Amino acid sequence: MAEETIFSKIIRKEIPADVVYQDDLVTAFRDINPRAPSHVLIIPNKLIPTTNDVEPEDELVMGRLFTVARKIAKEEGIAEDGYRLIVNCNPHGGQEVYHIHMHLVGGRPLGPMLLS
């Protein structure tokens, strides 16, 4: 079984966060160390450690991450100019919290996807 993370505590409102969206499947909150004017983390309420742990029964929640990203991007006023959705996996992918999460970043030009 996966270990509980700080995100689990945010979902249960045991620690404070600037939550911008929550339903029965996902929670979205502002990143405490934003990399752009808009930087929101969107997470499944179910603890799924990495993309390698996504199972067929998780398809609904994974799809919800994208529809919630679309909704938040529109509310943030960044949908038309564009934004980036980022999911990191494991150490080489830059994952720091082992509770799958999508970064929604935008509000300025973001530059190239990867640096050499």
Salt bridges, closest charged atoms under 4 A:
GLU4 OE1 - ARG12 NH1 2.88
GLU14 OE2 - ARG12 NE 2.78
ASP18 OD2 - ARG30 NE 3.40
ASP23 OD2 - ARG64 NH1 2.60
ASP24 OD1 - ARG64 NH1 3.79
ASP31 OD2 - HIS39 NE2 3.31
ASP58 OD1 - LYS46 NZ 2.54
GLU75 OE2 - LYS71 NZ 2.28
GLU76 OE2 - ARG30 NH2 2.60
